[in-house]
Amino acid sequence: MAAALTGAGVTFASAVLARKALQSPRETSASEALPVTVLRPIKGAEPGLEEALWSALEQDYPGEVQVVCGIEEAEDAAGAVVRDLQCRAPDRDVHLVAGGHIEGANRKIANLSHMLTAAKHDLLIVADADIVVPAAWLWAAVSTLSRPAVGLVTCYYVGEGLTAWGRVLAMGTSYQFLPNAVLGVATGLAQPCFGSTIAFRHETLAQIGGFERFRNSLADDREIGDAVRRNGFAVAYPRLLVRHLSAERTLRELWGHELRWARTVRTANPLGYLGSIITYPLPLALIGAILGGFSWPALVMLAAVMATRLFLKSRIDHIAGFRAGPAWLLPVRDLLSFGVFLNSLVGRTVDWRGTQYRIDEHGAISQGG
């Protein structure tokens, strides 16, 4: 009961903090509109890829923008999507980089290492291929990066599902991951870096050892942020949301995806991850109600917890401008999240795009279970 009550308080605090962190006036000015290279590592022509890539071309930004899209294999179907964008926007500086073998278990990092050779500008912004960005994205990133002592800019993100199971995953992103991330940053307990946006200067990347340093890391985004902070720079978060597209087709795909995320976080901070159990108040309240024989106090607690979860959902939906999923599905989504959490406490293997990897105690990955 105490854990559920604490969790309800955490949920309410996250909902209140979300508005301050995500809904303040957007930042649309910088000392100057610096030239920017946007790096989009891609694997496969996943649903929503065209929308995600096109969003980086539709920016309210007067500076010079180069977009570099990278695929590992020349025959990757994503190449056709990029070439179509080049035809649709011949006036835009869009490059497609294909091939190139660089050692490392993390193939996204290997792809980025190869793509970097095509980058024209000092200011680099990396965004995963399943991220859709608003028109103010570049201004927000450049403005924030121009602040004193800021070495890296990253963005919070909400989930948007393109399939039925994708919507279930998107609900976990919007109503579990996002509020926890906002709360962690607001309280100083965490300073995460997200693959949704990683903006830094080429010089900063060189100072932390280049992309190659992270070629065997599962949590490459987190480790890049940690390395920048160790060099004496801050990680900053503009008041802007981007969208993460989810297109999982089966429960198995969804479970594998979320389990990989969860085990990545657990490996990075085992004690902190264990303490995050209080961010699952609804399952805890339900367990309390069952153990309490569904007494009136236990049922009141369960109802109160559900009310705080619905309050948080309404806040996030209002800020994002759309619903990640329906309210009736939220209890099921919360129970699924708790199941992933419990399962992630044991085991060190993850599935990443159909390949099995084993995580060591330092977060490095190697192929094979």
C-alpha positions as CSV (number, residue, x, y, z in Angstrom):
1,M,0.0,0.0,0.0
2,A,2.8,2.4,0.9
3,A,4.6,1.7,-2.4
4,A,1.4,2.3,-4.3
5,L,0.7,5.6,-2.5
6,T,4.3,6.7,-3.2
7,G,3.9,5.8,-6.8
8,A,0.6,7.8,-7.1
9,G,2.5,10.8,-5.7
10,V,5.3,10.3,-8.2
11,T,2.7,10.0,-11.0
12,F,1.0,13.2,-10.0
13,A,4.3,15.1,-9.7
14,S,5.3,13.8,-13.2
15,A,2.1,15.1,-14.6
16,V,2.6,18.6,-13.1
17,L,6.3,18.7,-14.2
18,A,5.5,17.6,-17.7
19,R,3.7,20.9,-18.5
20,K,6.7,23.0,-17.3
21,A,9.2,20.8,-19.2
22,L,7.4,20.3,-22.4
23,Q,4.8,23.1,-23.0
24,S,6.7,26.3,-22.4
25,P,7.1,28.7,-25.3
26,R,9.2,27.2,-28.0
27,E,12.8,28.5,-28.5
28,T,13.0,30.0,-32.0
29,S,16.1,32.1,-31.9
30,A,19.9,31.7,-31.7
31,S,22.9,33.8,-32.0
32,E,22.9,32.8,-35.7
33,A,21.4,30.2,-37.9
34,L,24.5,27.9,-38.1
35,P,24.9,25.4,-40.9
36,V,23.8,22.0,-39.8
37,T,24.3,18.4,-40.9
38,V,21.5,16.0,-39.9
39,L,22.4,12.4,-39.7
40,R,19.7,9.7,-40.2
41,P,20.9,6.1,-39.8
42,I,18.5,3.7,-41.5
43,K,17.9,0.0,-41.7
44,G,14.9,-1.2,-43.7
45,A,12.0,0.7,-45.2
46,E,9.9,0.6,-42.0
47,P,6.4,2.1,-42.0
48,G,6.6,5.8,-41.4
49,L,10.1,6.2,-42.7
50,E,9.2,8.6,-45.5
51,E,7.3,10.9,-43.0
52,A,10.2,10.8,-40.6
53,L,12.8,11.7,-43.1
54,W,10.7,14.4,-44.8
55,S,10.0,16.1,-41.4
56,A,13.7,17.0,-41.3
57,L,13.4,18.8,-44.6
58,E,10.4,20.8,-43.6
59,Q,12.1,23.0,-41.0
60,D,11.5,26.7,-40.2
61,Y,15.2,27.3,-40.3
62,P,17.0,29.8,-42.5
63,G,20.4,28.3,-42.2
64,E,22.1,25.8,-44.5
65,V,20.9,22.2,-43.8
66,Q,22.5,19.0,-45.1
67,V,20.7,15.7,-44.5
68,V,22.8,12.6,-44.7
69,C,20.9,9.2,-44.8
70,G,22.9,6.1,-44.2
71,I,22.2,2.5,-45.0
72,E,24.6,-0.4,-44.5
73,E,23.7,-2.4,-47.6
74,A,23.2,-0.8,-51.0
75,E,20.3,-3.1,-51.7
76,D,18.4,-2.0,-48.5
77,A,14.9,-1.0,-49.5
78,A,15.3,2.2,-47.5
79,G,17.6,3.5,-50.3
80,A,14.6,3.8,-52.7
81,V,12.8,5.9,-50.1
82,V,15.7,8.3,-49.8
83,R,16.1,8.5,-53.6
84,D,12.4,9.3,-53.9
85,L,12.9,12.2,-51.4
86,Q,15.9,13.4,-53.5
87,C,13.7,13.5,-56.6
88,R,10.8,15.3,-54.7
89,A,13.1,17.9,-53.2
90,P,16.0,18.5,-55.7
91,D,16.7,21.8,-54.2
92,R,17.5,20.2,-50.8
93,D,21.0,18.9,-49.8
94,V,20.1,15.3,-49.3
95,H,22.9,12.6,-49.4
96,L,22.6,8.8,-49.4
97,V,25.6,6.9,-48.0
98,A,25.6,3.2,-48.6
99,G,28.0,0.4,-47.8
100,G,31.3,0.6,-45.9
101,H,32.3,-2.0,-43.3
102,I,33.2,-0.8,-39.8
103,E,33.8,-3.2,-37.0
104,G,31.5,-3.3,-34.0
105,A,28.4,-5.1,-32.7
106,N,26.3,-1.9,-32.7
107,R,25.5,-1.6,-36.4
108,K,23.8,1.8,-36.0
109,I,27.0,3.3,-34.7
110,A,29.0,1.6,-37.5
111,N,26.6,3.2,-39.9
112,L,27.0,6.6,-38.3
113,S,30.8,6.3,-38.4
114,H,30.6,5.8,-42.2
115,M,28.1,8.5,-42.7
116,L,30.2,11.1,-40.9
117,T,32.7,11.1,-43.8
118,A,29.9,12.8,-45.9
119,A,29.1,15.5,-43.3
120,K,29.9,19.0,-44.5
121,H,29.2,21.0,-41.3
122,D,30.6,21.3,-37.8
123,L,27.2,21.2,-36.1
124,L,25.8,17.6,-36.2
125,I,22.3,16.4,-35.3
126,V,21.6,12.7,-35.1
127,A,18.0,11.4,-35.2
128,D,16.9,7.8,-35.4
129,A,15.0,6.8,-38.5
130,D,11.7,6.3,-36.6
131,I,11.6,9.9,-35.3
132,V,9.3,12.6,-36.7
133,V,10.4,16.1,-35.8
134,P,8.3,19.4,-35.7
135,A,9.2,22.4,-37.9
136,A,10.8,24.2,-34.9
137,W,13.2,21.3,-34.2
138,L,16.4,22.7,-35.8
139,W,15.9,26.1,-34.3
140,A,15.3,24.6,-30.8
141,A,18.4,22.4,-31.1
142,V,20.7,25.1,-32.3
143,S,19.4,27.7,-29.9
144,T,19.8,25.4,-26.9
145,L,23.3,24.3,-28.0
146,S,24.4,28.0,-28.2
147,R,24.0,28.4,-24.5
148,P,27.2,28.5,-22.4
149,A,28.5,25.2,-21.1
150,V,26.0,23.1,-23.2
151,G,27.8,20.4,-25.1
152,L,24.9,18.3,-26.2
153,V,21.1,18.7,-26.9
154,T,18.6,15.9,-26.8
155,C,14.8,15.8,-27.0
156,Y,12.0,14.2,-25.1
157,Y,9.6,12.2,-27.2
158,V,6.1,10.8,-27.3
159,G,4.9,7.6,-28.9
160,E,2.7,7.3,-32.0
161,G,1.6,3.8,-33.1
162,L,1.1,2.9,-36.7
163,T,-0.3,-0.5,-36.0
164,A,-2.4,-2.0,-33.2
165,W,0.6,-3.4,-31.3
166,G,2.5,-0.2,-32.2
167,R,-0.1,1.8,-30.4
168,V,0.3,-0.4,-27.3
169,L,4.1,0.3,-27.4
170,A,3.4,4.0,-28.0
171,M,1.3,4.2,-24.8
172,G,4.2,2.8,-22.9
173,T,6.5,5.5,-24.4
174,S,4.1,8.4,-23.7
175,Y,2.6,7.3,-20.3
176,Q,5.5,5.4,-18.7
177,F,8.9,6.4,-20.2
178,L,8.2,10.1,-20.9
179,P,6.9,11.1,-17.4
180,N,9.7,9.1,-15.8
181,A,12.3,10.9,-17.9
182,V,10.9,14.3,-17.2
183,L,10.8,13.6,-13.4
184,G,14.4,12.3,-13.5
185,V,15.7,15.4,-15.2
186,A,13.7,17.8,-13.0
187,T,14.9,16.2,-9.8
188,G,18.5,15.9,-11.0
189,L,18.4,12.1,-10.6
190,A,19.1,11.5,-14.2
191,Q,20.5,13.3,-17.3
192,P,19.6,10.9,-20.1
193,C,20.5,11.3,-23.7
194,F,18.0,10.0,-26.3
195,G,18.4,8.7,-29.8
196,S,15.5,10.9,-30.8
197,T,17.9,13.8,-31.1
198,I,21.6,14.1,-30.4
199,A,22.9,17.5,-31.3
200,F,26.6,18.5,-30.8
201,R,29.6,19.9,-32.5
202,H,32.1,17.8,-34.5
203,E,34.8,18.9,-32.1
204,T,32.8,17.6,-29.1
205,L,32.3,14.2,-30.8
206,A,36.1,14.1,-31.5
207,Q,36.8,14.9,-27.8
208,I,34.8,11.9,-26.6
209,G,36.5,9.5,-29.0
210,G,34.2,9.7,-32.0
211,F,31.4,7.3,-32.8
212,E,33.9,4.4,-32.9
213,R,34.2,4.5,-29.1
214,F,30.6,3.3,-28.8
215,R,30.8,0.6,-31.5
216,N,30.1,-2.2,-29.0
217,S,27.6,-0.3,-26.7
218,L,24.0,-1.2,-26.6
219,A,23.0,2.1,-24.9
220,D,25.0,4.2,-27.3
221,D,22.9,7.3,-26.8
222,R,23.1,7.2,-23.0
223,E,26.9,6.6,-23.2
224,I,27.4,9.5,-25.6
225,G,25.6,11.8,-23.2
226,D,27.7,10.4,-20.2
227,A,30.9,11.0,-22.1
228,V,30.0,14.6,-23.0
229,R,29.2,15.3,-19.3
230,R,32.5,13.8,-18.2
231,N,34.2,16.3,-20.5
232,G,32.7,19.1,-18.4
233,F,29.7,20.0,-20.6
234,A,26.0,19.9,-19.9
235,V,23.3,17.9,-21.6
236,A,20.3,20.2,-22.3
237,Y,16.6,19.6,-23.2
238,P,14.7,22.1,-25.3
239,R,11.0,22.5,-24.6
240,L,9.9,20.6,-27.6
241,L,8.6,17.1,-28.2
242,V,9.4,14.8,-31.2
243,R,7.4,11.7,-32.1
244,H,8.6,8.1,-32.0
245,L,6.8,5.9,-34.5
246,S,6.1,2.3,-33.6
247,A,5.0,-0.3,-36.1
248,E,5.2,-3.6,-34.2
249,R,3.1,-6.3,-35.7
250,T,2.9,-8.8,-32.9
251,L,3.0,-9.0,-29.2
252,R,6.3,-10.9,-29.5
253,E,7.9,-7.9,-31.4
254,L,6.6,-5.5,-28.8
255,W,7.8,-7.6,-25.9
256,G,11.3,-8.0,-27.4
257,H,11.5,-4.3,-28.1
258,E,10.5,-3.2,-24.6
259,L,12.6,-5.9,-22.9
260,R,15.7,-4.6,-24.8
261,W,15.0,-1.1,-23.6
262,A,14.4,-2.3,-20.0
263,R,17.5,-4.4,-19.8
264,T,19.6,-1.6,-21.3
265,V,18.5,0.7,-18.5
266,R,18.9,-1.9,-15.8
267,T,22.5,-2.6,-17.0
268,A,23.3,1.1,-16.9
269,N,22.0,1.7,-13.4
270,P,21.0,-1.5,-11.5
271,L,20.0,0.1,-8.2
272,G,18.2,3.0,-9.7
273,Y,16.3,0.7,-12.0
274,L,15.3,-1.5,-9.1
275,G,14.0,1.6,-7.3
276,S,11.9,2.6,-10.3
277,I,9.4,0.0,-9.1
278,I,7.5,2.8,-7.5
279,T,6.7,4.2,-11.0
280,Y,4.3,1.3,-11.4
281,P,1.6,2.3,-8.9
282,L,-1.4,0.6,-10.6
283,P,0.0,-2.9,-10.5
284,L,1.3,-2.3,-7.0
285,A,-2.2,-1.1,-5.9
286,L,-3.8,-4.1,-7.6
287,I,-1.5,-6.5,-5.8
288,G,-2.3,-4.7,-2.5
289,A,-6.0,-5.0,-3.2
290,I,-5.7,-8.7,-3.8
291,L,-3.6,-9.3,-0.7
292,G,-6.0,-7.2,1.3
293,G,-9.0,-9.2,0.2
294,F,-10.3,-6.3,-1.7
295,S,-11.1,-4.3,1.4
296,W,-12.6,-0.8,1.2
297,P,-9.2,0.9,2.0
298,A,-7.5,-1.2,-0.7
299,L,-10.2,-0.4,-3.3
300,V,-10.1,3.3,-2.5
301,M,-6.3,3.2,-3.0
302,L,-6.7,1.4,-6.3
303,A,-9.2,4.0,-7.5
304,A,-7.0,6.9,-6.4
305,V,-4.0,5.4,-8.2
306,M,-6.1,4.9,-11.4
307,A,-7.3,8.6,-11.1
308,T,-3.7,9.8,-11.0
309,R,-2.7,7.7,-14.0
310,L,-5.7,9.1,-16.0
311,F,-4.7,12.6,-15.0
312,L,-1.2,12.1,-16.2
313,K,-2.5,10.6,-19.5
314,S,-4.7,13.6,-20.1
315,R,-1.8,16.0,-19.5
316,I,0.5,14.1,-21.9
317,D,-2.2,13.9,-24.5
318,H,-2.9,17.6,-24.3
319,I,0.8,18.5,-24.5
320,A,1.4,16.1,-27.5
321,G,-1.8,17.2,-29.3
322,F,-3.0,13.6,-29.8
323,R,-3.7,10.4,-27.9
324,A,-1.2,7.6,-27.9
325,G,-4.0,5.3,-27.0
326,P,-7.4,5.0,-25.4
327,A,-8.0,5.4,-21.7
328,W,-9.6,2.0,-21.3
329,L,-6.4,0.3,-22.4
330,L,-4.2,2.1,-19.8
331,P,-4.6,-0.5,-17.0
332,V,-3.7,-3.3,-19.4
333,R,-0.7,-1.2,-20.6
334,D,0.4,-0.6,-17.1
335,L,0.3,-4.3,-16.2
336,L,2.2,-5.1,-19.4
337,S,4.9,-2.5,-18.4
338,F,5.2,-4.1,-15.0
339,G,5.6,-7.5,-16.6
340,V,8.4,-6.2,-18.7
341,F,10.0,-4.7,-15.6
342,L,9.9,-7.9,-13.7
343,N,11.2,-10.0,-16.6
344,S,14.1,-7.5,-17.2
345,L,15.4,-8.1,-13.7
346,V,16.9,-11.4,-14.8
347,G,18.8,-12.3,-18.0
348,R,21.4,-10.5,-20.1
349,T,20.2,-11.3,-23.6
350,V,18.3,-9.0,-26.0
351,D,16.9,-9.2,-29.5
352,W,17.8,-6.3,-31.7
353,R,16.3,-6.4,-35.2
354,G,16.3,-10.2,-35.3
355,T,19.8,-10.7,-33.9
356,Q,20.5,-12.0,-30.4
357,Y,23.0,-10.1,-28.3
358,R,24.4,-10.7,-24.9
359,I,25.1,-7.7,-22.6
360,D,28.0,-7.8,-20.2
361,E,28.2,-6.0,-16.9
362,H,29.6,-2.8,-18.5
363,G,26.8,-2.5,-21.1
364,A,28.9,-3.8,-24.0
365,I,27.2,-6.2,-26.4
366,S,28.4,-9.3,-28.4
367,Q,26.5,-11.4,-30.8
368,G,24.9,-14.6,-29.6
369,G,22.8,-15.5,-26.6
